[in-house]
């Protein structure tokens, strides 16, 4: 370009990293030069970039040079170095000044010969590692390209630099170093465990920071780590199998006949020992040993009998050979090789798993690992004995166990069977991570059952004394306590006593306080556990603590205790305290538990009539039964309290005089879709109907019988049972209602027959159906099985109320409401109108439709339950 066009050229300089010269006493400043050609209006037209270096020679550098002053001078004179890099320049000048004293120079000049074994030379000493610096990175990189011993040493020096987090960013920018390391790892990882450990460790240092994870993924070190783990685990397994084979194999029987000369083995002058006919297996191709290793003496003392070289024994009838000294030596050598290999492998496996754990922060990367069989590698590694490796492996499994696929794979590989060994190692860190893994697995019902079968409960209870492990142990026990069988197993340990003591002594403000309370809530469902909780003065302390803290969860424990006949009598002394709370408590949860406890105390020694009068509970109960005023749960508990109180005749009269039954009827109308409330209200009616003094009031002054008839055919089986029993009592006392009940039952249980006959009639009128279609429809309904009139064994006597199971399955009617009453219909008129229009067509056997229906109905009878003599009313006379 001409001079006058120079204004259209723009020059940009970007400074780069600073390094030391490999041979001279100089600094190398890397920078990027960019030239941009601009147009008339300043827009870029053409640009070009070039990487350049500027060498700053430090001629005055010697042992007496002030590195700080020289660094300031270099930064001031060189415009390519920013003022912020003053410390880095000073650091590099310091290394240039001491480079001649660096031990690496001597090491690099005299490389050790490579003998071909796995560990040909020792790694750098501590002093050599301490002297590692970026100024000699070129020399380290050159060693990585040399023979195996030099590769190990070069990677060890780079590892020392990578261990310092301050060096990672500069290492990340050295693409040539990382490429060389990843290439060497990919090509030579099978040749040396030390080399693999060093290089994987370097990338592990990067994996500890999330911003460097792309570097690890870029060079595919994670994939290589999985291959290394797979190879090393198989290698160890094969060597271990070989050792077990050597130690357990028995020699073949020796023939008693003399061998021919041609069949005898020639003897050498070195050894005259007897050899077995079976050749010793060749060493595994996956393991490599040197001649020096074979000649190394064993650390196991040799028995005296083996010190002498025995002469060749004569084979007689009494001679037996169990094992030769050669096989003993080979077993010792194989065992020593296995021990050494396991020690080195544990270091390598730990680094590999740690790197994989770090980069598993990305769920997609973790899923790729799972597809590469990572869970299997981790579970196989549980057989190791190095505590640090086990902690890491279990931590990794704990992280993976939050996903269903990983949890199922762990279950298929029986991970639960491998965990008891870890809890017996007395290592606190191992115990903690193992318990966390068990807690994650305990969300699965099958895994909880397996924990119980393996025998974890006694071990978990024994760990409750450790403050560090207590919280996770209690969480595990809570999950296990959801099974009724496990609650019974708690009684064979001191679990209940320990947990209830924690509940009584634990500060409510401390984290984890709810966990022991939850365990006690579950355990109190078991009768024997409830008795253990009430030992000594625990129940008194529990009630005092609950009332002091207004803690509803503590009262829930007491409520579960009150459900057992063996323990509910212990709560009589607290009835006054519970009743006094009902009218003044503002805590709804606490109030709910108090009402629930009183509802469970159906004791003959408890005078509910006096209790209701003394604490003025009748107005409070009546106010809670108003629909929509209170919470549904509280309303249900109040109804249950009324049912318990109505068991006493005097209290039942008091409730009737206070019009509690009318309030219950209104509540029944409003809550007819809630099966639980409907069931409890009907139970109150049953309790009132049992007493002669209140039965007439129930029948004559209320509409209870009509509502019972409505609910007699409810879809809920429990509601039907209670209604049936209550209606039986009403039938015995009132003839008018007995006829109505009998008519309703007859109409209900024959309605299906009538629908079938109507269907047959309609099909005959259409000319498209005969008796075949009717016969096909009839087998779907067995009237003798559906009728309650013939199920005398299924009637439930509610004289005591103990045989009623109060459950809720909340079934709904077809149209969303309960069946309406049909007791006012005229059964005789209905049957006459229905059967007079039946056609008399004959089937293929000559029987008319009317005859068929009549024959089927001849067996239907209605028995008079209220009369002593049995009367039968035949329906067939109505058809003839």
C-alpha positions, 0 to 999 in steps of 0.5 A: 500500500501507498503511504497515503493509504496507510490510514486504512490499515488497523493494527491490533496486538493481543498479548498471550502467555509468558514462558521461559526460553528452553535453553537461554536465559530469556523470557518468551512473550507470546502475542497475536498480531492482527492486521485489518484493512478498512474501507473508506467508511471504516468498515473492515474489508480484509484481516489477517492474524499471526502468532508472534513471539518476543524474546527478552534476554536477561543478560545480567541475571545471576545468583545476586540479581534482585528478581523483583526489581528486574521484573519491574524493569522488564514490565516497564520496558516491554509494552506487550506485558501488562502490569497485572502480570508482574508477579508472573514475570517475577516468578519466571525470572526466579526459576530462570535464576535457579534453573541450573540448580534444578534436579530435573536437569540432571535427571533428564540428562541421564535417563534410566534404562528400560528393562521391559517390566511394568515398573522399570524405575522409581518415580520422582523423589519428593525433592524432585517433585517440589522442584517441578515448574512450568519453565521445564514443561518442554522437558516434561513433555519430551519425556512423555514421548520417550520410553515407558520409564520416562513417560512415568517420570514426565507424567509425575512432574506434570501431575505435581503441577496439576495438583496446584489449582492455581496452575490449572488454567495455564495447563488448560491453555497448553493444548499440546500437553493435554493432547500428548497426555490423552494420546499416551493414556489411550495407547499405553494404559495397559502397559503400566498402572503407574502411568495410567494413575498419573495421567488420570490423576492429572485430568481428575484435578481438572474435574474438580472444577466444573468449568474444566469439565469440557476439557475432560470430555473433549479428550474422552478421558471418562470413556478411557477411565471406564475401559481401565476400570473394566480391564483392571477388575477383570484382571484382578478377578482372573488372578484371584481365580487362579490363586483359588484354583491353586490353593484348592486343587488336589493332585491326581491319585498316584498309581501303585504300579511301577512306571516303565522307564519310558514313562518316567520323568527325567530328573535334573541335577537341580531338584529331585522333588516329586512332581504331580502329573497335572501341570501348573496353570500358566500365569494370566496373560493380563498380569506381568511379572519379571524374573526379579519378582520370581527370584524375590524371596517370600515374606512367609516363613518356610516350614522346616520340613521344606528346607531340606531337599528331599530325595526321590521317595519310593512309591509304596502302598502307604505313600500319598502326596498332597502338594508339591513344594513347587506348587506351594512356591507358585501359590505364594508368588501368585498371592504376592502378585495379587496383593501388590496388584490390588494395592496399585489397582486400588489407587488407580480405581479410586482416581478413575471413580473420582473423576467419573463422579465429578463429571457425573454432575451432568445428568446426560454424562451420568446416563452414558456411564450407566449404559456403559455398565458403571453400576456393575463396576461399582458393585464389583469394587465393593469386594475391595478392602481399601477404606478410601476406595470403599468410601468413594464407591459407596458415595458414587452408588448413593448418588446413582441410587436416586434414579429408578434404573440404577436402583433396579440394577443394584437390586438385580446385582444383590447390592444389599448382600455386600453391604453388611461387610462394610458396616463391620469394618468399624470405619466411621466414614464407611458406615456413614455413606453405607447408611445413606445408600441403604436409606436411598434403597429403603424407599423400595419395598422389596429392598426393605424386605431384603434388609430385614432378611439379611439382618440389618435391624440388630446392627442398625439398633447398635449404631444408634449410640453414635451421634454422627450416625443416629439421624440416618439410622433413625430414618432407616428404622422409620422406613423399616417400621412401616412393615408390621412384621418389623414392628414385632422384630423391634421387641427383640432388641432395645430399639423401642427403649432407645427411641422413646428415650430420644423422644423424651430427651431430644431438644425439639429445636434440634434438626431431626427431632421429628424422625424418632417421633415418627418411628415411635408413631409407627412402632406404637401400632404394635401392642408389644411395642406400645407396652415397652413405651409405657414402661417405668414412667415414660407415659407420664413423661410423654403426656407431660411433654406433649401438653407442655409443648402442645405437640400433636405428634407426641399425642399421636404416639399416645393415641396409637397406644390407646388403641390396644386393650393392654395399654388403654387402661393406663390413660384413665388418669389423663382423661380429665386433662384431655377433656379439659382441653377440648373447649379451650384449645386453639391448636386444631392438630392438638385438639384432634389428637385429644378427641381421638384418644378419648374416642379410643377409651371404650372402658367399662370403668370410665363414666362418660356421662359424668365426664360430659357433664363435668366439662360441659362437652355436650354444647361443644359436641353439638357445635362441632357437628354443624355441617361446614363449621369444623374440619372434616377430620375433627368432625369424624373424631367427634362422631367417633367420640359420640359413638364411644360415649353412646356405649353407656346407657345413661350417656346414650340417654343424655345424648338423645335428650340433647338432640345429638341424634338430630344433629347426626342426621343433618350431618349424614345428609350433608356428608353422604358421600364420605363413607367414613363419616357415614359409617361412624354415624351409623355406628352411633345409631347402632350403639343407641339402638342397643339400649332399651331406654333409647331404642324407642326414641330412635325408632319413633322420634327420628328418621333413623330407620328410613335412612338405614333402609336407604343405606342397607344396599350401599356399595360399602360392605362395612356400611351394609354390615352395620345397617343390617345389624342395626335393622335386625334390632329394629325388626325385633322391637317394631312390627311395622318397621319389620314389614317394611324392612322385609319388603325392601329386602325382597324387592332389592334382591329380586330386582335383577330377576325382574330386569332379566324377565323384562329384557326377555320380554322385550327381545321376544316382542322384537322377535330376535331373541329366545330363551337361549339369550335369557339363559346366557344372561342368567348365569351372571347372577346367582340369586342365592349367593346375592340374597342376604335373606339366606346368608344367616352365617354372614349376619353380624351381631353388634352386641359388643361392637368388637367385631365391626371393622371400621374402614373407608374405601369411599365407593361412589354410586353410579350417579354420584349420590347414594341410593334413594329410599324405595320403602314406600313402594307396593311390592304386590302391585309391582309384581302383579303388573310385571308378571301379568304381561309375560308371553307364553311362548314355548322354547325348544323343550316345550316349556313356556316362559311363565313356567320357567320363571315360576319354577325358578321363583318357587325356591324364593321364600321370605322367613318371618324372623320376628316369629318363633314359628317358621312361615313361608310365603310362596310366590308361585301362586301369584303367577298361576 
